């Protein structure tokens, strides 16, 4: 059986392509890094890929706002093709700058199946500065999200200055009721952050860190699961190793939480 093929989008200012490709390959897929210009020119198409990934970084230097220019270029040249890609049953993942691009495109949250309307925004962090830290997330077991099936938590790093999710009360209520709120920031003991900094690092409404479309096949989140691809990525890995050595906890022999999330996407096509 051939491997699931993942298109990792690269281009102007994007900087997580190698890490994302490596993480997906660790999860069992075949990843190909493709420059945005190759898609726009038609040199490379979406056919033959099952997963499309909008990666982290600072596309076009975040000029005019994070993910704005990338969204305009993709919508102008590939808008209908991206929607067709989704309608064929494929998956789309947006990480950090990729999440910002997806909401600017309207691919998220796609209320009522409309993949063109902008109904949420990701804007400047309440703290007023760029945040580079690790966060804990609670994952919604009632969500249709393909990527988080069987998972209830995720630890991952954040690297953003514009990660605050903002929407009207009506939109937030609809997202919550439909299970489209996939990931929320929590304290180390698992309680919702309640907007408290630094557990909620950006002031995001309802502590939202990630949302999906109604089908669960399009997912965007601000933290970087691809950056937790090995146990030693985690800042507490030495402490955890010592706990295992002292018999205070059992060794974790499975993949990291970040790889589990990506593996869910790969396994979806099995």
C-alpha positions in Angstrom: 0.0 0.0 0.0 1.4 3.4 -1.0 2.0 6.0 1.7 -0.3 8.9 2.3 1.1 12.0 0.5 1.4 15.3 2.3 2.0 18.6 0.6 3.9 20.9 2.9 3.5 24.5 1.6 6.6 26.6 1.6 7.3 30.1 0.5 8.1 33.7 1.4 8.8 33.9 5.1 7.6 30.4 6.0 10.1 28.6 8.1 8.7 25.4 9.5 8.7 23.3 6.3 11.6 20.9 7.2 10.3 20.3 10.7 6.7 19.7 9.5 7.9 17.3 6.7 10.0 15.4 9.2 7.1 15.1 11.7 4.7 13.8 9.1 7.3 11.3 7.8 7.7 10.2 11.4 4.0 9.7 11.5 4.2 7.4 8.5 3.4 9.7 5.6 5.4 10.8 2.5 5.9 14.5 2.7 6.8 16.9 -0.1 7.7 20.5 0.3 6.2 22.6 -2.4 6.8 26.4 -3.0 3.6 28.4 -3.3 4.8 29.7 -6.7 4.8 26.2 -8.1 1.2 25.8 -7.1 0.2 29.2 -8.5 2.0 28.6 -11.8 0.4 25.2 -12.2 3.8 23.4 -12.2 2.6 21.5 -9.2 -1.0 20.6 -8.5 -3.0 19.3 -5.5 -3.9 16.1 -7.3 -2.2 13.0 -5.7 -2.0 14.6 -2.2 -4.3 13.6 0.6 -3.2 16.2 3.2 -2.4 19.9 2.6 -0.4 21.7 5.3 -0.2 25.5 5.8 2.9 25.8 8.0 4.2 28.3 10.5 6.4 31.2 10.0 5.8 34.8 8.8 4.5 34.7 5.3 5.4 37.9 3.5 6.7 39.2 6.8 3.1 39.3 8.1 2.8 42.6 6.3 -0.8 43.8 6.4 -1.5 41.3 9.1 -0.5 37.7 9.8 -1.4 35.4 7.0 -3.3 38.1 5.0 -1.1 38.3 1.9 -0.8 34.5 1.7 -4.5 34.2 1.9 -5.1 36.7 -0.8 -2.7 35.0 -3.2 -4.1 31.6 -2.5 -7.7 32.7 -2.9 -7.0 34.6 -6.1 -5.1 31.8 -7.8 -6.3 28.6 -6.1 -9.5 29.4 -4.3 -11.8 26.9 -6.2 -9.1 24.2 -6.3 -8.6 24.4 -2.5 -12.4 24.0 -1.9 -12.5 21.1 -4.4 -9.6 19.5 -2.5 -11.6 19.6 0.7 -14.8 18.4 -1.0 -13.0 15.3 -2.3 -12.5 14.2 1.3 -8.9 15.3 1.9 -7.5 17.0 4.9 -6.1 20.5 5.5 -4.0 21.5 8.5 -3.0 25.1 9.4 -0.4 25.6 12.1 0.2 29.1 13.6 0.7 31.3 10.5 -1.1 28.6 8.6 -4.1 28.9 11.0 -4.1 32.6 10.4 -4.1 32.0 6.7 -7.1 29.6 6.9 -9.3 32.0 8.8 -8.4 34.8 6.4 -9.3 32.5 3.5 -12.6 31.5 5.2 -11.7 27.8 5.1 -12.2 28.0 8.9 -14.6 27.8 10.5 -16.7 27.3 7.4 -20.0 27.7 9.2 -22.9 26.2 7.2 -20.3 24.7 4.8 -19.3 28.1 3.5 -15.5 28.0 2.8 -15.3 31.6 1.7 -16.8 33.8 4.5 -14.6 35.3 7.2 -16.3 34.9 10.6 -13.4 34.8 13.0 -10.1 36.6 13.3 -6.7 36.0 14.8 -5.3 39.3 16.1 -2.6 40.7 18.3 -1.8 39.1 21.7 -3.2 40.9 24.7 0.2 40.8 26.3 1.4 43.2 23.6 4.4 41.1 22.5 5.5 38.0 20.6 5.3 34.8 22.8 7.7 31.9 22.5 6.7 29.3 25.1 5.2 25.9 25.7 1.5 25.6 26.5 -0.9 22.9 27.6 -4.1 22.2 25.7 -7.3 20.4 26.4 -8.7 18.6 23.4 -12.4 18.2 22.9 -13.5 14.5 22.7 -16.9 15.6 21.2 -15.2 17.4 18.3 -15.5 15.9 14.8 -11.8 16.8 14.2 -9.9 14.0 12.5 -6.5 15.1 13.8 -7.4 14.8 17.5 -9.3 11.5 17.6 -8.6 9.6 20.7 -6.7 12.4 22.3 -7.6 14.6 25.3 -4.5 16.7 25.7 -1.6 18.2 23.9 1.5 19.9 25.0 3.2 22.0 22.3 5.2 25.2 21.8 3.8 28.5 20.6 5.6 31.1 18.5 3.3 34.0 17.7 2.4 37.6 18.1 -1.1 37.4 16.7 -2.8 34.4 18.2 -5.8 35.9 19.9 -9.0 34.4 18.4 -11.8 36.9 18.2 -15.4 36.4 17.1 -18.9 37.5 17.9 -20.7 35.9 20.8 -23.0 34.2 18.3 -20.2 32.7 16.3 -18.5 31.5 19.4 -21.7 29.8 20.6 -22.2 28.1 17.3 -18.6 26.8 17.3 -18.9 25.5 20.8 -22.3 23.8 20.1 -21.0 22.1 17.0 -17.9 20.8 18.6 -15.7 23.0 16.3 -13.8 24.3 19.3 -11.1 21.6 19.2 -8.4 22.8 21.5 -8.4 25.2 24.5 -5.6 26.5 26.7 -5.4 25.0 30.2 -3.4 25.3 33.3 -0.8 22.6 34.2 -3.4 20.8 36.3 -5.8 20.7 33.3 -8.3 23.4 34.3 -9.3 25.9 31.6 -7.1 29.0 31.6 -10.0 31.3 32.0 -8.1 33.9 30.0 -5.3 34.0 32.6 -1.8 34.8 31.3 0.5 33.0 30.6 -1.6 29.8 30.5 -3.7 31.6 27.8 -0.8 33.3 26.1 -2.7 35.7 23.9 -6.1 36.5 25.4 -8.0 34.2 23.0 -11.8 34.1 23.5 -13.0 31.0 25.4 -9.3 30.0 25.7 -9.5 28.8 22.1 -6.3 27.5 20.6 -7.7 25.6 17.6 -10.9 25.1 15.6 -12.1 22.8 12.8 -14.7 23.0 10.1 -18.0 21.1 10.4 -16.6 18.0 8.8 -13.5 17.8 11.1 -11.2 17.6 8.0 -9.9 21.1 8.1 -8.1 22.0 11.4 -6.2 25.1 12.5 -4.3 25.7 15.7 -1.8 28.2 17.0 0.6 25.8 18.9 3.1 23.7 16.8 2.4 20.0 17.1 5.2 19.3 14.6 7.7 20.8 17.0 6.9 18.0 19.6 8.2 15.2 17.4 10.6 13.7 19.9 10.5 13.4 23.7 13.6 15.6 24.1 11.8 18.5 22.4 9.8 19.0 25.6 11.4 21.4 28.2 10.6 18.9 31.0 12.1 15.9 29.4 15.0 15.5 31.8 12.6 15.8 34.8 10.3 13.2 33.2 13.3 10.9 32.6 14.3 11.1 36.2 10.7 10.3 37.3 10.8 7.2 35.2 14.2 6.3 36.7 12.9 6.6 40.2 9.8 4.5 39.4 7.4 7.4 39.9 5.9 6.9 36.5 5.9 4.4 33.7 8.0 5.1 30.7 6.1 6.4 27.7 7.0 4.2 24.8 4.6 5.6 22.2 4.9 8.5 19.9 4.8 12.1 21.3 1.5 13.9 21.4 2.5 16.0 18.4 3.2 12.9 16.3 0.0 11.2 17.5 -2.0 14.2 16.2 -0.4 14.0 12.8 -0.6 10.2 12.8 -4.4 10.5 13.2 -4.5 12.3 9.9 -2.3 9.7 8.2 -4.3 6.8 9.6 -7.5 8.4 8.4 -6.7 7.2 4.9 -5.8 3.7 5.9 
